[in-house]
Amino acid sequence: MHDPAERRKGVIAGLAAYIVWGLLTVYWKQLHHFDAFELIGWRISASAVVMAVVLTVTKRWGHLRVLRTDRHLLGRVVIAALLLTVNWTSYVWAVVHDHVLETALGYFIAPIGTVLVGVFVLGEHLRSAQKISLAFAVASVAVLTFSYGRVPWLALTIAVSWTIYGYLKKQVPLTPVESMAAESFILFIPAVILAVALAGRSGSIPSSASSTELTYALLTGLATVGPLMLFAYAAQRMPLSLIGPMQYIVPTMNFLLGWLLYDETLTPSRVFGFALVWIGLAVLTIDSARRMRATRTAPADVAMAT
């Protein structure tokens, strides 16, 4: 879309989406007393309810009919839903157990993981810049493994699940809103069962949450769907050259929150480890920007062939 006004609206919506996503760490911290798996049950259940309302208001239920007839597509959506559950659970568990810095690392590594998908799944050849980025990412994980005294498994789980989830989403011919709705509906019954099963335990949300905490729990669906709607609006109005760099807003916010607000330990070796992945991302971003610029300036017939 070339309309400057629409593009400006898209940029504002995109920034708002990523900032809200970053602030969800603060949101989940308000519920850190509760079991992470119970929180995921509530989040998925509430998200499904919100998505049902969204589809009803926008009259888009019919867009999901294709899932009834296309089993291959349904299978991809089911796998995507499971990967999303892994990603959400890892993230929420990390936040409520004071590992916010690891969530930042995971989402910093994810774009580099996308490069690996291109190589091993799509058969792409690594460019020099991508090789450099991967080398820095591997070095970062090695340094942080030494610093933590263990493999940063939370960060790797977040990165791997998000990378594969993103790849599968590109194979699903649904809009972000419709895709999110389908995934949440598939997970709805298991999520309700999980939330009910954990409800009777001591310290569960129904048995011990204050009115404020209960409100937070009930609004997890809106907190999940809200930024998604903003992003869906933005994606239709702004170029990929702007969306790409914006994805680093969330891990940057998580890094700053973990370090400055939640006083998580940030030793010199961990700073060095994060610096390595930042360098790798900088190389990857610059290379991607150059290729996009070259594509825009290439002759029309060449551009069509890529």
Legacy VTK file of the C-alpha trace (Angstrom):
# vtk DataFile Version 3.0
C-alpha trace
ASCII
DATASET POLYDATA
POINTS 306 float
0.000 0.000 0.000
1.478 3.341 -1.117
-0.959 5.774 0.549
1.229 7.678 3.071
-1.692 8.120 5.475
-2.488 4.410 5.486
1.184 3.544 5.814
1.468 5.893 8.795
-1.529 4.200 10.421
0.110 0.842 9.783
3.362 1.925 11.415
1.514 3.219 14.480
-0.502 0.003 14.754
2.625 -2.104 14.261
4.549 -0.245 16.951
1.569 -0.524 19.291
1.331 -4.286 18.657
4.982 -4.952 19.396
5.030 -2.682 22.448
1.955 -4.432 23.875
3.590 -7.798 23.192
6.654 -6.588 25.076
4.560 -5.369 27.997
2.860 -8.764 28.304
5.887 -9.752 30.378
4.765 -7.221 32.985
1.212 -8.558 32.662
2.225 -12.163 33.333
4.382 -11.077 36.255
1.182 -10.015 38.004
0.205 -13.700 37.995
3.572 -15.154 38.963
2.103 -16.837 42.074
0.181 -19.314 39.928
1.169 -22.446 38.067
2.355 -21.654 34.530
0.405 -24.585 33.053
-2.785 -23.385 34.720
-2.168 -19.926 33.282
-1.786 -21.398 29.799
-5.097 -23.228 30.230
-6.787 -19.957 31.108
-5.021 -18.056 28.324
-6.011 -20.464 25.570
-9.584 -20.811 26.833
-10.041 -17.051 27.119
-8.414 -16.490 23.711
-10.825 -18.926 22.083
-13.785 -17.074 23.568
-12.452 -13.715 22.366
-11.738 -15.091 18.881
-15.289 -16.482 18.695
-16.599 -12.984 19.426
-14.252 -11.460 16.829
-15.334 -13.913 14.119
-18.995 -13.315 14.976
-18.688 -9.532 14.843
-16.685 -9.590 11.595
-18.853 -12.379 10.094
-15.815 -14.485 9.206
-16.852 -17.900 10.521
-17.271 -19.076 6.943
-13.547 -18.606 6.295
-12.808 -21.592 8.522
-14.979 -24.015 6.533
-11.981 -24.979 4.431
-10.588 -26.823 7.457
-13.482 -29.301 7.258
-12.618 -30.410 3.747
-8.832 -29.992 3.600
-7.299 -32.501 6.019
-3.775 -31.562 5.012
-4.435 -27.941 5.933
-6.136 -28.992 9.164
-3.081 -31.067 10.060
-0.825 -28.059 9.612
-3.081 -25.925 11.780
-3.093 -28.604 14.500
0.716 -28.798 14.479
0.928 -25.004 14.522
-1.439 -24.936 17.507
0.744 -27.433 19.379
3.882 -25.421 18.630
2.142 -22.252 19.794
1.273 -24.037 23.044
4.917 -25.018 23.529
6.013 -21.449 22.831
3.439 -19.844 25.130
4.089 -22.337 27.925
7.861 -21.851 27.748
7.468 -18.085 27.733
4.976 -17.916 30.598
6.940 -20.450 32.666
10.109 -18.414 32.119
8.436 -15.147 33.120
6.786 -16.444 36.300
10.011 -18.216 37.321
12.241 -15.142 36.874
13.911 -16.045 33.583
12.833 -13.015 31.562
16.321 -12.594 30.105
16.091 -16.054 28.600
12.845 -15.142 26.843
14.675 -12.193 25.321
17.469 -14.460 24.136
14.958 -16.890 22.629
13.225 -14.243 20.543
16.571 -12.764 19.514
17.702 -16.173 18.243
14.432 -16.965 16.429
15.163 -14.885 13.267
18.463 -16.727 12.882
16.552 -19.983 13.312
14.459 -18.948 10.318
17.660 -18.987 8.257
18.218 -22.604 9.274
14.700 -23.488 8.155
15.515 -21.980 4.788
18.631 -24.117 4.499
17.463 -27.474 5.847
13.786 -27.382 4.831
13.670 -25.207 1.725
17.116 -26.168 0.384
18.421 -22.602 0.262
22.150 -21.888 0.145
23.711 -19.890 2.940
24.996 -16.476 1.973
28.144 -15.145 3.610
26.163 -12.842 5.894
23.964 -15.722 7.022
27.001 -17.869 7.795
28.405 -15.064 9.916
25.076 -14.641 11.739
24.853 -18.356 12.489
28.423 -18.416 13.750
27.685 -15.568 16.152
24.473 -17.286 17.306
26.294 -20.548 18.044
29.018 -18.644 19.854
26.374 -16.786 21.864
24.712 -20.014 23.015
28.118 -21.464 23.921
29.067 -18.412 25.993
25.697 -18.287 27.743
25.813 -22.026 28.433
29.122 -21.435 30.222
27.696 -18.388 32.034
24.499 -20.103 33.213
26.242 -23.383 33.928
23.656 -25.093 31.738
22.275 -24.966 28.227
19.765 -22.055 27.971
17.017 -24.540 27.177
14.172 -22.107 27.743
15.596 -19.703 25.183
16.214 -22.509 22.696
12.718 -23.950 23.199
11.176 -20.523 22.609
13.342 -19.928 19.531
12.781 -23.361 17.946
9.028 -23.459 18.582
8.558 -19.915 17.287
10.703 -20.524 14.196
8.858 -23.680 13.144
5.509 -22.095 14.027
6.327 -19.144 11.784
7.263 -21.467 8.920
4.010 -23.434 9.239
1.965 -20.227 9.374
3.269 -19.326 5.926
1.856 -22.607 4.629
-1.638 -21.814 5.939
-3.832 -19.721 3.582
-5.641 -17.950 6.406
-5.297 -14.421 7.717
-3.518 -13.991 11.090
-6.887 -13.503 12.804
-8.504 -16.558 11.222
-5.417 -18.689 11.839
-5.277 -17.654 15.487
-8.969 -18.428 15.834
-8.561 -21.903 14.347
-5.600 -22.690 16.600
-7.352 -21.520 19.740
-10.514 -23.490 18.877
-8.464 -26.669 18.358
-6.835 -26.189 21.765
-9.969 -25.007 23.571
-11.222 -28.312 25.023
-7.766 -29.507 26.191
-7.166 -26.063 27.708
-10.455 -26.105 29.601
-9.724 -29.620 30.869
-6.276 -28.488 32.030
-7.643 -25.404 33.795
-10.387 -27.416 35.507
-7.987 -30.199 36.508
-5.633 -27.720 38.181
-8.413 -25.610 39.703
-8.782 -27.829 42.769
-5.162 -27.600 43.809
-4.011 -25.406 46.660
-2.914 -22.034 45.323
-4.891 -22.313 42.092
-6.545 -19.315 40.486
-10.137 -20.159 41.550
-9.106 -21.013 45.110
-6.659 -18.235 45.925
-6.700 -15.387 43.378
-7.618 -11.925 44.553
-10.248 -10.028 42.600
-7.499 -8.180 40.742
-5.631 -11.374 39.871
-8.848 -13.048 38.755
-9.527 -10.090 36.466
-6.042 -10.423 34.993
-6.619 -14.137 34.409
-9.981 -13.536 32.720
-8.477 -10.865 30.471
-5.575 -13.023 29.250
-7.551 -13.742 26.086
-8.015 -10.066 25.313
-4.354 -9.405 26.141
-3.420 -12.130 23.658
-5.776 -11.222 20.841
-5.483 -7.422 21.114
-1.928 -7.078 19.772
-2.637 -9.736 17.145
-5.477 -7.598 15.764
-3.198 -4.565 15.724
-0.519 -6.529 13.896
-2.999 -7.881 11.340
-4.089 -4.288 10.646
-0.468 -3.119 10.381
0.701 -5.961 8.137
-1.731 -4.861 5.415
-0.475 -1.274 5.464
3.295 -1.334 5.941
6.185 -2.913 3.992
8.229 -5.859 5.216
11.270 -3.592 5.384
9.629 -1.920 8.396
8.014 -5.001 9.931
11.352 -6.842 9.986
13.264 -4.508 12.335
10.169 -4.095 14.539
10.348 -7.749 15.585
13.343 -6.897 17.756
11.257 -4.544 19.904
9.825 -7.394 22.001
13.098 -9.143 22.968
14.735 -5.759 23.557
11.937 -4.810 25.960
12.208 -8.207 27.674
15.944 -7.789 28.039
15.536 -4.357 29.632
12.664 -5.523 31.844
14.572 -8.558 33.083
17.680 -6.538 33.767
16.354 -3.202 35.046
12.912 -3.952 36.487
13.195 -7.509 37.746
16.878 -7.410 38.759
17.825 -10.639 37.012
21.544 -11.344 37.139
23.422 -9.940 34.161
27.077 -10.847 34.507
29.763 -9.585 32.083
29.838 -13.013 30.414
26.069 -12.876 29.816
26.358 -9.382 28.371
29.044 -10.746 26.065
26.794 -13.646 25.080
23.903 -11.322 24.246
26.299 -9.011 22.377
27.304 -11.890 20.118
23.730 -12.630 19.080
23.085 -8.896 18.612
26.034 -8.690 16.214
24.711 -11.677 14.315
21.277 -10.069 14.048
22.806 -6.790 12.881
24.668 -8.580 10.092
21.505 -10.456 9.095
19.358 -7.310 9.143
21.813 -5.279 7.060
22.097 -8.106 4.529
18.306 -8.437 4.293
17.901 -4.679 3.858
20.454 -4.638 1.033
18.751 -7.524 -0.750
15.321 -5.879 -0.451
16.743 -2.629 -1.792
18.369 -4.481 -4.698
15.083 -6.245 -5.455
13.192 -2.939 -5.578
15.729 -1.402 -7.967
16.032 -4.496 -10.208
14.340 -4.599 -13.649
10.755 -5.795 -13.558
11.458 -9.093 -15.358
14.255 -9.976 -12.931
12.101 -9.119 -9.939
9.316 -11.371 -11.203
11.750 -14.281 -11.491
12.861 -14.172 -7.843
LINES 1 307
306 0 1 2 3 4 5 6 7 8 9 10 11 12 13 14 15 16 17 18 19 20 21 22 23 24 25 26 27 28 29 30 31 32 33 34 35 36 37 38 39 40 41 42 43 44 45 46 47 48 49 50 51 52 53 54 55 56 57 58 59 60 61 62 63 64 65 66 67 68 69 70 71 72 73 74 75 76 77 78 79 80 81 82 83 84 85 86 87 88 89 90 91 92 93 94 95 96 97 98 99 100 101 102 103 104 105 106 107 108 109 110 111 112 113 114 115 116 117 118 119 120 121 122 123 124 125 126 127 128 129 130 131 132 133 134 135 136 137 138 139 140 141 142 143 144 145 146 147 148 149 150 151 152 153 154 155 156 157 158 159 160 161 162 163 164 165 166 167 168 169 170 171 172 173 174 175 176 177 178 179 180 181 182 183 184 185 186 187 188 189 190 191 192 193 194 195 196 197 198 199 200 201 202 203 204 205 206 207 208 209 210 211 212 213 214 215 216 217 218 219 220 221 222 223 224 225 226 227 228 229 230 231 232 233 234 235 236 237 238 239 240 241 242 243 244 245 246 247 248 249 250 251 252 253 254 255 256 257 258 259 260 261 262 263 264 265 266 267 268 269 270 271 272 273 274 275 276 277 278 279 280 281 282 283 284 285 286 287 288 289 290 291 292 293 294 295 296 297 298 299 300 301 302 303 304 305
